[in-house]
Amino acid sequence: MAGIRQAVVGALLIAALNTFGAYVCARFLTAHRPLFGLLHGALLCLGIGLYLGALRRLSARGAIAGALIGFGAAGGYYLLVQFVGYTAMLVLWMALWAAFGLLNGLELGEPRSSMGAALGRGALAAVGSGAPFYAIAGIWQRPPSGGLDYAYRFLCWTIAFLPGFLALLARKR
């Protein structure tokens, strides 16, 4: 299978970015505000889009589309959380991966670029990453009293991101 190394590298890079974001939030932000969540979502997904775009020499296109996906997912969360609580985060996490499936398959010129293939990979990324994301949800809902364990967070985020990247990037030789 090709693309597995790219998927693992992507998961590690984005887990590191998200862990750094947790550090910045814990160190410099005293209270959560929707503006910070929108910025976090946009920057995190800018990183995902940048990585996917860089694999096809379309870094700027991937970064811009990724930032829009992240901003939309974060905005959707703030609208939906009023009605379904924290379940909104899982729903929007899965929608985010479906959007990256479309971006990777159609906009970035991925070799399997039919609409059906892009939707299928996006759905696989959404479902495949949804279960680990749900499993690690406690890392922000129940932060430890002694401070954040960044190595643990990095591991959790790597596990949550890996299935999405595998679904988008792994392919038969």
Secondary structure, 3 states (H helix, E strand, C coil): CECHHHHHHHHHHHHHHHHHHHHHHHHHCCCCCHHHHHHHHHHHHHHHHHHHHHCCCCHHHHHHHHHHHHHHHHHHHHHHHHHHCCHHHHHHHHHHHHHHHHHHHHHCCCCCCCHHHHHHHHHHHHHHHHHHHHHHCHHHHCCCCCCCCHHHHHHHHHHHHHHHHHHHHCECC
